[in-house]
Amino acid sequence: MPDVIGARLRAAPNSVRGGRAMGRGRAKAKQTKVARELKYHSPNTDLTALQRELAGASGKSDRHFDDDSSEIVDDDEDDADDDQDTWSPTRR
């Protein structure tokens, strides 16, 4: 039998006095409980509002992309120099 006189009891690393924080086992159990509630008990969903939202989104798009390439300007005049890899930083 181990000598328990004078032995100090250690608190779990995640515990806090006053019962505010949970240990690892209790935290995992709570996460499991919440996950199970979310999985099996769906919240009340307004299906008519969802149907209206989905029906209204079929013809419209929030994004508009112009495919007009006539506005593309070649402003990089030194494209011919790009083949040469002789770049060096300027000296001060």
MIKOLRO-102133 format. One record per atom (N, C-alpha, C, O): residue number from 1; residue in one letter; atom name; x negated, y, z negated. Coordinates in pm, whole numbers, plus 50000, padded with zeros to 5 digits. Layout:
N
<resi = NUM resn = a name = CA u = X v = Y w = Z> $
...
***
This chain:
92
<resi = 1 resn = m name = N u = 49915 v = 49882 w = 50000> $
<resi = 1 resn = m name = CA u = 50000 v = 50000 w = 50000> $
<resi = 1 resn = m name = C u = 49911 v = 50124 w = 50000> $
<resi = 1 resn = m name = O u = 49821 v = 50134 w = 49917> $
<resi = 2 resn = p name = N u = 49936 v = 50216 w = 50091> $
<resi = 2 resn = p name = CA u = 49849 v = 50334 w = 50099> $
<resi = 2 resn = p name = C u = 49871 v = 50427 w = 49981> $
<resi = 2 resn = p name = O u = 49979 v = 50432 w = 49922> $
<resi = 3 resn = d name = N u = 49767 v = 50498 w = 49949> $
<resi = 3 resn = d name = CA u = 49773 v = 50593 w = 49840> $
<resi = 3 resn = d name = C u = 49842 v = 50720 w = 49888> $
<resi = 3 resn = d name = O u = 49787 v = 50792 w = 49971> $
<resi = 4 resn = v name = N u = 49961 v = 50748 w = 49838> $
<resi = 4 resn = v name = CA u = 50036 v = 50865 w = 49882> $
<resi = 4 resn = v name = C u = 50023 v = 50982 w = 49787> $
<resi = 4 resn = v name = O u = 50072 v = 51091 w = 49816> $
<resi = 5 resn = i name = N u = 49958 v = 50961 w = 49675> $
<resi = 5 resn = i name = CA u = 49941 v = 51071 w = 49581> $
<resi = 5 resn = i name = C u = 49838 v = 51167 w = 49639> $
<resi = 5 resn = i name = O u = 49728 v = 51126 w = 49676> $
<resi = 6 resn = g name = N u = 49873 v = 51291 w = 49647> $
<resi = 6 resn = g name = CA u = 49782 v = 51392 w = 49702> $
<resi = 6 resn = g name = C u = 49787 v = 51401 w = 49853> $
<resi = 6 resn = g name = O u = 49721 v = 51487 w = 49912> $
<resi = 7 resn = a name = N u = 49862 v = 51315 w = 49916> $
<resi = 7 resn = a name = CA u = 49871 v = 51321 w = 50062> $
<resi = 7 resn = a name = C u = 49961 v = 51438 w = 50100> $
<resi = 7 resn = a name = O u = 50061 v = 51466 w = 50033> $
<resi = 8 resn = r name = N u = 49927 v = 51503 w = 50205> $
<resi = 8 resn = r name = CA u = 50006 v = 51615 w = 50253> $
<resi = 8 resn = r name = C u = 50096 v = 51570 w = 50366> $
<resi = 8 resn = r name = O u = 50055 v = 51493 w = 50454> $
<resi = 9 resn = l name = N u = 50215 v = 51618 w = 50363> $
<resi = 9 resn = l name = CA u = 50308 v = 51588 w = 50471> $
<resi = 9 resn = l name = C u = 50292 v = 51693 w = 50578> $
<resi = 9 resn = l name = O u = 50290 v = 51813 w = 50550> $
<resi = 10 resn = r name = N u = 50281 v = 51649 w = 50698> $
<resi = 10 resn = r name = CA u = 50268 v = 51741 w = 50811> $
<resi = 10 resn = r name = C u = 50403 v = 51758 w = 50878> $
<resi = 10 resn = r name = O u = 50481 v = 51664 w = 50892> $
<resi = 11 resn = a name = N u = 50429 v = 51880 w = 50918> $
<resi = 11 resn = a name = CA u = 50551 v = 51907 w = 50993> $
<resi = 11 resn = a name = C u = 50526 v = 51873 w = 51139> $
<resi = 11 resn = a name = O u = 50413 v = 51878 w = 51187> $
<resi = 12 resn = a name = N u = 50632 v = 51838 w = 51208> $
<resi = 12 resn = a name = CA u = 50620 v = 51811 w = 51352> $
<resi = 12 resn = a name = C u = 50575 v = 51939 w = 51422> $
<resi = 12 resn = a name = O u = 50609 v = 52048 w = 51376> $
<resi = 13 resn = p name = N u = 50500 v = 51928 w = 51531> $
<resi = 13 resn = p name = CA u = 50447 v = 52047 w = 51598> $
<resi = 13 resn = p name = C u = 50552 v = 52145 w = 51646> $
<resi = 13 resn = p name = O u = 50525 v = 52264 w = 51656> $
<resi = 14 resn = n name = N u = 50672 v = 52097 w = 51676> $
<resi = 14 resn = n name = CA u = 50774 v = 52187 w = 51729> $
<resi = 14 resn = n name = C u = 50873 v = 52233 w = 51622> $
<resi = 14 resn = n name = O u = 50969 v = 52304 w = 51653> $
<resi = 15 resn = s name = N u = 50850 v = 52195 w = 51498> $
<resi = 15 resn = s name = CA u = 50948 v = 52233 w = 51396> $
<resi = 15 resn = s name = C u = 50913 v = 52368 w = 51336> $
<resi = 15 resn = s name = O u = 50797 v = 52408 w = 51329> $
<resi = 16 resn = v name = N u = 51016 v = 52436 w = 51292> $
<resi = 16 resn = v name = CA u = 51001 v = 52566 w = 51229> $
<resi = 16 resn = v name = C u = 51086 v = 52564 w = 51104> $
<resi = 16 resn = v name = O u = 51193 v = 52503 w = 51102> $
<resi = 17 resn = r name = N u = 51041 v = 52630 w = 51001> $
<resi = 17 resn = r name = CA u = 51120 v = 52635 w = 50878> $
<resi = 17 resn = r name = C u = 51253 v = 52704 w = 50906> $
<resi = 17 resn = r name = O u = 51260 v = 52797 w = 50986> $
<resi = 18 resn = g name = N u = 51354 v = 52660 w = 50840> $
<resi = 18 resn = g name = CA u = 51485 v = 52717 w = 50859> $
<resi = 18 resn = g name = C u = 51568 v = 52641 w = 50960> $
<resi = 18 resn = g name = O u = 51684 v = 52675 w = 50982> $
<resi = 19 resn = g name = N u = 51511 v = 52540 w = 51024> $
<resi = 19 resn = g name = CA u = 51587 v = 52457 w = 51117> $
<resi = 19 resn = g name = C u = 51618 v = 52525 w = 51249> $
<resi = 19 resn = g name = O u = 51714 v = 52486 w = 51316> $
<resi = 20 resn = r name = N u = 51542 v = 52622 w = 51287> $
<resi = 20 resn = r name = CA u = 51570 v = 52693 w = 51411> $
<resi = 20 resn = r name = C u = 51526 v = 52615 w = 51534> $
<resi = 20 resn = r name = O u = 51600 v = 52609 w = 51632> $
<resi = 21 resn = a name = N u = 51409 v = 52556 w = 51531> $
<resi = 21 resn = a name = CA u = 51360 v = 52483 w = 51648> $
<resi = 21 resn = a name = C u = 51381 v = 52334 w = 51626> $
<resi = 21 resn = a name = O u = 51385 v = 52286 w = 51513> $
<resi = 22 resn = m name = N u = 51393 v = 52263 w = 51734> $
<resi = 22 resn = m name = CA u = 51416 v = 52120 w = 51727> $
<resi = 22 resn = m name = C u = 51286 v = 52046 w = 51757> $
<resi = 22 resn = m name = O u = 51197 v = 52099 w = 51823> $
<resi = 23 resn = g name = N u = 51278 v = 51924 w = 51708> $
<resi = 23 resn = g name = CA u = 51166 v = 51840 w = 51743> $
<resi = 23 resn = g name = C u = 51184 v = 51787 w = 51884> $
<resi = 23 resn = g name = O u = 51287 v = 51810 w = 51947> $
<resi = 24 resn = r name = N u = 51085 v = 51717 w = 51932> $
<resi = 24 resn = r name = CA u = 51089 v = 51668 w = 52070> $
<resi = 24 resn = r name = C u = 51205 v = 51573 w = 52095> $
<resi = 24 resn = r name = O u = 51270 v = 51581 w = 52200> $
<resi = 25 resn = g name = N u = 51232 v = 51485 w = 52002> $
<resi = 25 resn = g name = CA u = 51340 v = 51388 w = 52019> $
<resi = 25 resn = g name = C u = 51476 v = 51453 w = 52024> $
<resi = 25 resn = g name = O u = 51560 v = 51419 w = 52107> $
<resi = 26 resn = r name = N u = 51499 v = 51548 w = 51934> $
<resi = 26 resn = r name = CA u = 51629 v = 51617 w = 51931> $
<resi = 26 resn = r name = C u = 51645 v = 51704 w = 52054> $
<resi = 26 resn = r name = O u = 51755 v = 51714 w = 52108> $
<resi = 27 resn = a name = N u = 51538 v = 51769 w = 52099> $
<resi = 27 resn = a name = CA u = 51546 v = 51854 w = 52218> $
<resi = 27 resn = a name = C u = 51581 v = 51770 w = 52341> $
<resi = 27 resn = a name = O u = 51663 v = 51810 w = 52424> $
<resi = 28 resn = k name = N u = 51517 v = 51653 w = 52351> $
<resi = 28 resn = k name = CA u = 51546 v = 51566 w = 52466> $
<resi = 28 resn = k name = C u = 51689 v = 51515 w = 52459> $
<resi = 28 resn = k name = O u = 51756 v = 51505 w = 52562> $
<resi = 29 resn = a name = N u = 51736 v = 51482 w = 52340> $
<resi = 29 resn = a name = CA u = 51874 v = 51434 w = 52326> $
<resi = 29 resn = a name = C u = 51972 v = 51543 w = 52366> $
<resi = 29 resn = a name = O u = 52074 v = 51515 w = 52430> $
<resi = 30 resn = k name = N u = 51942 v = 51667 w = 52328> $
<resi = 30 resn = k name = CA u = 52032 v = 51777 w = 52366> $
<resi = 30 resn = k name = C u = 52030 v = 51799 w = 52517> $
<resi = 30 resn = k name = O u = 52135 v = 51821 w = 52577> $
<resi = 31 resn = q name = N u = 51912 v = 51792 w = 52578> $
<resi = 31 resn = q name = CA u = 51903 v = 51806 w = 52724> $
<resi = 31 resn = q name = C u = 51982 v = 51695 w = 52794> $
<resi = 31 resn = q name = O u = 52051 v = 51721 w = 52892> $
<resi = 32 resn = t name = N u = 51972 v = 51574 w = 52742> $
<resi = 32 resn = t name = CA u = 52046 v = 51461 w = 52800> $
<resi = 32 resn = t name = C u = 52196 v = 51484 w = 52787> $
<resi = 32 resn = t name = O u = 52272 v = 51456 w = 52880> $
<resi = 33 resn = k name = N u = 52238 v = 51535 w = 52672> $
<resi = 33 resn = k name = CA u = 52381 v = 51561 w = 52651> $
<resi = 33 resn = k name = C u = 52431 v = 51668 w = 52748> $
<resi = 33 resn = k name = O u = 52537 v = 51652 w = 52808> $
<resi = 34 resn = v name = N u = 52356 v = 51776 w = 52763> $
<resi = 34 resn = v name = CA u = 52397 v = 51883 w = 52854> $
<resi = 34 resn = v name = C u = 52400 v = 51833 w = 52997> $
<resi = 34 resn = v name = O u = 52493 v = 51864 w = 53072> $
<resi = 35 resn = a name = N u = 52299 v = 51755 w = 53037> $
<resi = 35 resn = a name = CA u = 52295 v = 51702 w = 53173> $
<resi = 35 resn = a name = C u = 52414 v = 51609 w = 53199> $
<resi = 35 resn = a name = O u = 52472 v = 51612 w = 53307> $
<resi = 36 resn = r name = N u = 52448 v = 51528 w = 53101> $
<resi = 36 resn = r name = CA u = 52562 v = 51438 w = 53116> $
<resi = 36 resn = r name = C u = 52692 v = 51516 w = 53129> $
<resi = 36 resn = r name = O u = 52779 v = 51480 w = 53209> $
<resi = 37 resn = e name = N u = 52707 v = 51623 w = 53050> $
<resi = 37 resn = e name = CA u = 52828 v = 51705 w = 53060> $
<resi = 37 resn = e name = C u = 52838 v = 51771 w = 53197> $
<resi = 37 resn = e name = O u = 52946 v = 51778 w = 53256> $
<resi = 38 resn = l name = N u = 52726 v = 51819 w = 53248> $
<resi = 38 resn = l name = CA u = 52728 v = 51882 w = 53381> $
<resi = 38 resn = l name = C u = 52758 v = 51781 w = 53490> $
<resi = 38 resn = l name = O u = 52825 v = 51813 w = 53589> $
<resi = 39 resn = k name = N u = 52710 v = 51658 w = 53473> $
<resi = 39 resn = k name = CA u = 52728 v = 51557 w = 53576> $
<resi = 39 resn = k name = C u = 52872 v = 51506 w = 53581> $
<resi = 39 resn = k name = O u = 52928 v = 51492 w = 53690> $
<resi = 40 resn = y name = N u = 52930 v = 51479 w = 53466> $
<resi = 40 resn = y name = CA u = 53060 v = 51413 w = 53463> $
<resi = 40 resn = y name = C u = 53179 v = 51507 w = 53441> $
<resi = 40 resn = y name = O u = 53293 v = 51469 w = 53470> $
<resi = 41 resn = h name = N u = 53156 v = 51625 w = 53391> $
<resi = 41 resn = h name = CA u = 53265 v = 51718 w = 53363> $
<resi = 41 resn = h name = C u = 53244 v = 51844 w = 53446> $
<resi = 41 resn = h name = O u = 53174 v = 51936 w = 53405> $
<resi = 42 resn = s name = N u = 53305 v = 51847 w = 53562> $
<resi = 42 resn = s name = CA u = 53288 v = 51962 w = 53650> $
<resi = 42 resn = s name = C u = 53372 v = 52078 w = 53599> $
<resi = 42 resn = s name = O u = 53482 v = 52057 w = 53547> $
<resi = 43 resn = p name = N u = 53323 v = 52201 w = 53613> $
<resi = 43 resn = p name = CA u = 53401 v = 52317 w = 53570> $
<resi = 43 resn = p name = C u = 53520 v = 52337 w = 53663> $
<resi = 43 resn = p name = O u = 53524 v = 52283 w = 53773> $
<resi = 44 resn = n name = N u = 53615 v = 52415 w = 53619> $
<resi = 44 resn = n name = CA u = 53732 v = 52444 w = 53702> $
<resi = 44 resn = n name = C u = 53688 v = 52527 w = 53821> $
<resi = 44 resn = n name = O u = 53638 v = 52639 w = 53805> $
<resi = 45 resn = t name = N u = 53707 v = 52473 w = 53939> $
<resi = 45 resn = t name = CA u = 53666 v = 52540 w = 54062> $
<resi = 45 resn = t name = C u = 53789 v = 52590 w = 54134> $
<resi = 45 resn = t name = O u = 53887 v = 52517 w = 54151> $
<resi = 46 resn = d name = N u = 53785 v = 52715 w = 54177> $
<resi = 46 resn = d name = CA u = 53895 v = 52772 w = 54254> $
<resi = 46 resn = d name = C u = 53875 v = 52729 w = 54399> $
<resi = 46 resn = d name = O u = 53804 v = 52794 w = 54475> $
<resi = 47 resn = l name = N u = 53940 v = 52620 w = 54436> $
<resi = 47 resn = l name = CA u = 53920 v = 52563 w = 54570> $
<resi = 47 resn = l name = C u = 53976 v = 52652 w = 54679> $
<resi = 47 resn = l name = O u = 53923 v = 52654 w = 54790> $
<resi = 48 resn = t name = N u = 54083 v = 52726 w = 54651> $
<resi = 48 resn = t name = CA u = 54137 v = 52815 w = 54754> $
<resi = 48 resn = t name = C u = 54042 v = 52931 w = 54783> $
<resi = 48 resn = t name = O u = 54027 v = 52971 w = 54898> $
<resi = 49 resn = a name = N u = 53978 v = 52984 w = 54679> $
<resi = 49 resn = a name = CA u = 53880 v = 53091 w = 54700> $
<resi = 49 resn = a name = C u = 53760 v = 53038 w = 54776> $
<resi = 49 resn = a name = O u = 53705 v = 53106 w = 54863> $
<resi = 50 resn = l name = N u = 53719 v = 52916 w = 54745> $
<resi = 50 resn = l name = CA u = 53608 v = 52854 w = 54816> $
<resi = 50 resn = l name = C u = 53642 v = 52834 w = 54963> $
<resi = 50 resn = l name = O u = 53559 v = 52858 w = 55050> $
<resi = 51 resn = q name = N u = 53764 v = 52789 w = 54990> $
<resi = 51 resn = q name = CA u = 53807 v = 52767 w = 55128> $
<resi = 51 resn = q name = C u = 53810 v = 52900 w = 55204> $
<resi = 51 resn = q name = O u = 53767 v = 52906 w = 55319> $
<resi = 52 resn = r name = N u = 53861 v = 53007 w = 55141> $
<resi = 52 resn = r name = CA u = 53863 v = 53139 w = 55206> $
<resi = 52 resn = r name = C u = 53722 v = 53186 w = 55236> $
<resi = 52 resn = r name = O u = 53696 v = 53240 w = 55344> $
<resi = 53 resn = e name = N u = 53631 v = 53166 w = 55141> $
<resi = 53 resn = e name = CA u = 53493 v = 53210 w = 55160> $
<resi = 53 resn = e name = C u = 53426 v = 53134 w = 55275> $
<resi = 53 resn = e name = O u = 53357 v = 53193 w = 55357> $
<resi = 54 resn = l name = N u = 53447 v = 53003 w = 55279> $
<resi = 54 resn = l name = CA u = 53386 v = 52923 w = 55385> $
<resi = 54 resn = l name = C u = 53450 v = 52951 w = 55521> $
<resi = 54 resn = l name = O u = 53380 v = 52951 w = 55622> $
<resi = 55 resn = a name = N u = 53578 v = 52975 w = 55524> $
<resi = 55 resn = a name = CA u = 53646 v = 53003 w = 55650> $
<resi = 55 resn = a name = C u = 53605 v = 53139 w = 55704> $
<resi = 55 resn = a name = O u = 53595 v = 53156 w = 55826> $
<resi = 56 resn = g name = N u = 53583 v = 53235 w = 55618> $
<resi = 56 resn = g name = CA u = 53542 v = 53368 w = 55661> $
<resi = 56 resn = g name = C u = 53399 v = 53372 w = 55708> $
<resi = 56 resn = g name = O u = 53363 v = 53460 w = 55787> $
<resi = 57 resn = a name = N u = 53316 v = 53282 w = 55663> $
<resi = 57 resn = a name = CA u = 53174 v = 53284 w = 55698> $
<resi = 57 resn = a name = C u = 53145 v = 53215 w = 55830> $
<resi = 57 resn = a name = O u = 53033 v = 53223 w = 55879> $
<resi = 58 resn = s name = N u = 53243 v = 53146 w = 55889> $
<resi = 58 resn = s name = CA u = 53215 v = 53068 w = 56009> $
<resi = 58 resn = s name = C u = 53185 v = 53155 w = 56129> $
<resi = 58 resn = s name = O u = 53101 v = 53119 w = 56212> $
<resi = 59 resn = g name = N u = 53251 v = 53269 w = 56142> $
<resi = 59 resn = g name = CA u = 53232 v = 53353 w = 56261> $
<resi = 59 resn = g name = C u = 53130 v = 53463 w = 56242> $
<resi = 59 resn = g name = O u = 53087 v = 53524 w = 56339> $
<resi = 60 resn = k name = N u = 53092 v = 53488 w = 56120> $
<resi = 60 resn = k name = CA u = 53002 v = 53600 w = 56093> $
<resi = 60 resn = k name = C u = 52869 v = 53548 w = 56040> $
<resi = 60 resn = k name = O u = 52860 v = 53438 w = 55985> $
<resi = 61 resn = s name = N u = 52770 v = 53629 w = 56059> $
<resi = 61 resn = s name = CA u = 52639 v = 53598 w = 56006> $
<resi = 61 resn = s name = C u = 52584 v = 53722 w = 55938> $
<resi = 61 resn = s name = O u = 52599 v = 53834 w = 55989> $
<resi = 62 resn = d name = N u = 52521 v = 53704 w = 55823> $
<resi = 62 resn = d name = CA u = 52464 v = 53817 w = 55751> $
<resi = 62 resn = d name = C u = 52339 v = 53869 w = 55820> $
<resi = 62 resn = d name = O u = 52300 v = 53984 w = 55801> $
<resi = 63 resn = r name = N u = 52277 v = 53786 w = 55899> $
<resi = 63 resn = r name = CA u = 52152 v = 53825 w = 55963> $
<resi = 63 resn = r name = C u = 52176 v = 53850 w = 56111> $
<resi = 63 resn = r name = O u = 52251 v = 53778 w = 56177> $
<resi = 64 resn = h name = N u = 52110 v = 53952 w = 56162> $
<resi = 64 resn = h name = CA u = 52121 v = 53983 w = 56303> $
<resi = 64 resn = h name = C u = 51979 v = 53994 w = 56358> $
<resi = 64 resn = h name = O u = 51899 v = 54075 w = 56310> $
<resi = 65 resn = f name = N u = 51948 v = 53913 w = 56457> $
<resi = 65 resn = f name = CA u = 51816 v = 53913 w = 56515> $
<resi = 65 resn = f name = C u = 51823 v = 53963 w = 56658> $
<resi = 65 resn = f name = O u = 51902 v = 53913 w = 56738> $
<resi = 66 resn = d name = N u = 51741 v = 54062 w = 56690> $
<resi = 66 resn = d name = CA u = 51732 v = 54110 w = 56828> $
<resi = 66 resn = d name = C u = 51629 v = 54026 w = 56901> $
<resi = 66 resn = d name = O u = 51518 v = 54005 w = 56852> $
<resi = 67 resn = d name = N u = 51667 v = 53978 w = 57016> $
<resi = 67 resn = d name = CA u = 51574 v = 53900 w = 57096> $
<resi = 67 resn = d name = C u = 51524 v = 53983 w = 57213> $
<resi = 67 resn = d name = O u = 51490 v = 53929 w = 57319> $
<resi = 68 resn = d name = N u = 51519 v = 54112 w = 57195> $
<resi = 68 resn = d name = CA u = 51476 v = 54203 w = 57301> $
<resi = 68 resn = d name = C u = 51325 v = 54220 w = 57291> $
<resi = 68 resn = d name = O u = 51276 v = 54287 w = 57200> $
<resi = 69 resn = s name = N u = 51252 v = 54161 w = 57383> $
<resi = 69 resn = s name = CA u = 51107 v = 54171 w = 57379> $
<resi = 69 resn = s name = C u = 51055 v = 54289 w = 57459> $
<resi = 69 resn = s name = O u = 50934 v = 54304 w = 57476> $
<resi = 70 resn = s name = N u = 51145 v = 54374 w = 57510> $
<resi = 70 resn = s name = CA u = 51099 v = 54488 w = 57588> $
<resi = 70 resn = s name = C u = 51035 v = 54595 w = 57500> $
<resi = 70 resn = s name = O u = 50962 v = 54681 w = 57550> $
<resi = 71 resn = e name = N u = 51061 v = 54590 w = 57371> $
<resi = 71 resn = e name = CA u = 51005 v = 54690 w = 57282> $
<resi = 71 resn = e name = C u = 50867 v = 54651 w = 57230> $
<resi = 71 resn = e name = O u = 50805 v = 54729 w = 57158> $
<resi = 72 resn = i name = N u = 50817 v = 54535 w = 57266> $
<resi = 72 resn = i name = CA u = 50686 v = 54491 w = 57219> $
<resi = 72 resn = i name = C u = 50579 v = 54571 w = 57291> $
<resi = 72 resn = i name = O u = 50575 v = 54577 w = 57413> $
<resi = 73 resn = v name = N u = 50492 v = 54630 w = 57212> $
<resi = 73 resn = v name = CA u = 50386 v = 54714 w = 57267> $
<resi = 73 resn = v name = C u = 50253 v = 54651 w = 57231> $
<resi = 73 resn = v name = O u = 50231 v = 54610 w = 57117> $
<resi = 74 resn = d name = N u = 50165 v = 54643 w = 57328> $
<resi = 74 resn = d name = CA u = 50031 v = 54591 w = 57303> $
<resi = 74 resn = d name = C u = 49944 v = 54707 w = 57257> $
<resi = 74 resn = d name = O u = 49886 v = 54779 w = 57337> $
<resi = 75 resn = d name = N u = 49936 v = 54723 w = 57126> $
<resi = 75 resn = d name = CA u = 49859 v = 54834 w = 57073> $
<resi = 75 resn = d name = C u = 49719 v = 54793 w = 57030> $
<resi = 75 resn = d name = O u = 49644 v = 54873 w = 56974> $
<resi = 76 resn = d name = N u = 49682 v = 54669 w = 57055> $
<resi = 76 resn = d name = CA u = 49549 v = 54622 w = 57020> $
<resi = 76 resn = d name = C u = 49462 v = 54629 w = 57144> $
<resi = 76 resn = d name = O u = 49459 v = 54535 w = 57225> $
<resi = 77 resn = e name = N u = 49392 v = 54739 w = 57159> $
<resi = 77 resn = e name = CA u = 49314 v = 54763 w = 57281> $
<resi = 77 resn = e name = C u = 49188 v = 54678 w = 57288> $
<resi = 77 resn = e name = O u = 49134 v = 54657 w = 57396> $
<resi = 78 resn = d name = N u = 49140 v = 54631 w = 57176> $
<resi = 78 resn = d name = CA u = 49014 v = 54558 w = 57177> $
<resi = 78 resn = d name = C u = 49033 v = 54407 w = 57174> $
<resi = 78 resn = d name = O u = 48955 v = 54336 w = 57111> $
<resi = 79 resn = d name = N u = 49136 v = 54357 w = 57241> $
<resi = 79 resn = d name = CA u = 49158 v = 54212 w = 57249> $
<resi = 79 resn = d name = C u = 49043 v = 54141 w = 57319> $
<resi = 79 resn = d name = O u = 49012 v = 54027 w = 57284> $
<resi = 80 resn = a name = N u = 48980 v = 54203 w = 57416> $
<resi = 80 resn = a name = CA u = 48870 v = 54140 w = 57489> $
<resi = 80 resn = a name = C u = 48750 v = 54119 w = 57398> $
<resi = 80 resn = a name = O u = 48670 v = 54028 w = 57420> $
<resi = 81 resn = d name = N u = 48735 v = 54202 w = 57297> $
<resi = 81 resn = d name = CA u = 48621 v = 54189 w = 57206> $
<resi = 81 resn = d name = C u = 48642 v = 54083 w = 57100> $
<resi = 81 resn = d name = O u = 48549 v = 54051 w = 57025> $
<resi = 82 resn = d name = N u = 48761 v = 54027 w = 57091> $
<resi = 82 resn = d name = CA u = 48788 v = 53928 w = 56988> $
<resi = 82 resn = d name = C u = 48714 v = 53797 w = 57011> $
<resi = 82 resn = d name = O u = 48696 v = 53720 w = 56917> $
<resi = 83 resn = d name = N u = 48670 v = 53771 w = 57132> $
<resi = 83 resn = d name = CA u = 48598 v = 53648 w = 57160> $
<resi = 83 resn = d name = C u = 48459 v = 53648 w = 57097> $
<resi = 83 resn = d name = O u = 48402 v = 53541 w = 57073> $
<resi = 84 resn = q name = N u = 48407 v = 53761 w = 57071> $
<resi = 84 resn = q name = CA u = 48273 v = 53771 w = 57013> $
<resi = 84 resn = q name = C u = 48287 v = 53772 w = 56861> $
<resi = 84 resn = q name = O u = 48359 v = 53854 w = 56804> $
<resi = 85 resn = d name = N u = 48217 v = 53681 w = 56799> $
<resi = 85 resn = d name = CA u = 48220 v = 53674 w = 56654> $
<resi = 85 resn = d name = C u = 48099 v = 53743 w = 56594> $
<resi = 85 resn = d name = O u = 48023 v = 53682 w = 56519> $
<resi = 86 resn = t name = N u = 48081 v = 53866 w = 56626> $
<resi = 86 resn = t name = CA u = 47965 v = 53940 w = 56577> $
<resi = 86 resn = t name = C u = 48006 v = 54047 w = 56478> $
<resi = 86 resn = t name = O u = 47938 v = 54149 w = 56463> $
<resi = 87 resn = w name = N u = 48116 v = 54026 w = 56411> $
<resi = 87 resn = w name = CA u = 48162 v = 54126 w = 56317> $
<resi = 87 resn = w name = C u = 48070 v = 54130 w = 56198> $
<resi = 87 resn = w name = O u = 48029 v = 54026 w = 56147> $
<resi = 88 resn = s name = N u = 48037 v = 54247 w = 56155> $
<resi = 88 resn = s name = CA u = 47958 v = 54264 w = 56034> $
<resi = 88 resn = s name = C u = 48009 v = 54389 w = 55963> $
<resi = 88 resn = s name = O u = 48052 v = 54485 w = 56028> $
<resi = 89 resn = p name = N u = 48005 v = 54389 w = 55832> $
<resi = 89 resn = p name = CA u = 48055 v = 54505 w = 55759> $
<resi = 89 resn = p name = C u = 47965 v = 54626 w = 55781> $
<resi = 89 resn = p name = O u = 47845 v = 54613 w = 55805> $
<resi = 90 resn = t name = N u = 48025 v = 54742 w = 55773> $
<resi = 90 resn = t name = CA u = 47946 v = 54864 w = 55791> $
<resi = 90 resn = t name = C u = 47863 v = 54888 w = 55668> $
<resi = 90 resn = t name = O u = 47905 v = 54858 w = 55556> $
<resi = 91 resn = r name = N u = 47747 v = 54943 w = 55689> $
<resi = 91 resn = r name = CA u = 47659 v = 54973 w = 55576> $
<resi = 91 resn = r name = C u = 47685 v = 55114 w = 55527> $
<resi = 91 resn = r name = O u = 47716 v = 55203 w = 55606> $
<resi = 92 resn = r name = N u = 47673 v = 55131 w = 55400> $
<resi = 92 resn = r name = CA u = 47695 v = 55264 w = 55341> $
<resi = 92 resn = r name = C u = 47566 v = 55329 w = 55305> $
<resi = 92 resn = r name = O u = 47565 v = 55441 w = 55254> $
***
